[in-house]
């Protein structure tokens, strides 16, 4: 597959999220999981071109939209 992918950033962030869940000492479980990644693409004549890739553990679009909407609200609120 060409160059080896750098998975360290995703792995570190996933570990941080799991540490957050662990603070509840077994009183919480993980629900829907989503990953959003900015993909920087080398496109001739389009410097700085990026795409957004995401994957979600739940295929229902309304669940995905609700999860991303809640995340947006949390970011804007500073949580």
C-alpha positions as CSV (number, residue, x, y, z in Angstrom):
1,X,0.0,0.0,0.0
2,X,2.8,2.5,-0.6
3,X,3.8,4.5,2.4
4,X,3.0,3.1,5.8
5,X,0.2,5.0,7.5
6,X,0.8,6.9,10.7
7,X,-1.7,5.5,13.2
8,X,-0.1,7.0,16.3
9,X,-2.4,10.1,16.4
10,X,-5.6,8.0,16.1
11,X,-4.3,5.5,18.6
12,X,-3.4,8.2,21.1
13,X,-6.7,9.9,20.9
14,X,-8.6,6.6,21.2
15,X,-6.6,5.8,24.4
16,X,-7.5,9.3,25.8
17,X,-11.2,8.6,25.1
18,X,-11.0,5.2,26.8
19,X,-9.3,6.8,29.9
20,X,-12.2,9.2,30.0
21,X,-14.7,6.2,30.0
22,X,-12.6,4.4,32.6
23,X,-13.0,7.2,35.1
24,X,-16.5,5.9,35.7
25,X,-15.0,2.7,37.2
26,X,-17.2,0.2,35.4
27,X,-20.4,2.3,35.7
28,X,-20.4,3.3,32.1
29,X,-20.2,1.5,28.7
30,X,-19.2,2.7,25.3
31,X,-22.1,3.4,23.0
32,X,-21.8,4.5,19.4
33,X,-18.2,5.2,18.3
34,X,-17.2,7.6,15.5
35,X,-13.9,8.7,14.0
36,X,-13.4,11.8,11.9
37,X,-10.1,12.4,10.1
38,X,-8.9,15.3,8.0
39,X,-7.1,13.8,5.0
40,X,-4.6,16.1,3.3
41,X,-4.4,15.2,-0.3
42,X,-1.6,16.2,-2.8
43,X,-3.7,17.4,-5.7
44,X,-1.9,19.3,-8.5
45,X,-3.2,22.9,-8.9
46,X,-5.1,22.7,-5.6
47,X,-2.6,23.4,-2.8
48,X,-4.0,22.6,0.7
49,X,-6.7,20.3,-0.6
50,X,-8.3,18.3,2.2
51,X,-11.2,15.9,2.5
52,X,-13.0,14.7,5.6
53,X,-13.3,10.9,6.2
54,X,-15.5,9.5,8.9
55,X,-16.6,6.1,10.0
56,X,-19.2,5.3,12.6
57,X,-20.1,2.1,14.4
58,X,-23.8,2.7,13.8
59,X,-24.9,2.8,10.1
60,X,-28.1,4.7,10.8
61,X,-27.7,8.1,9.3
62,X,-29.9,9.8,11.9
63,X,-27.7,8.4,14.7
64,X,-24.5,9.6,12.9
65,X,-26.0,13.0,12.4
66,X,-27.1,13.3,16.0
67,X,-23.7,12.2,17.3
68,X,-21.8,14.7,15.1
69,X,-24.3,17.4,16.1
70,X,-23.8,16.7,19.8
71,X,-20.0,16.8,19.3
72,X,-20.3,20.1,17.5
73,X,-22.4,21.6,20.3
74,X,-19.9,20.3,22.9
75,X,-17.0,21.9,21.0
76,X,-18.8,25.2,20.7
77,X,-19.7,25.1,24.3
78,X,-16.1,24.4,25.3
79,X,-16.8,21.0,26.9
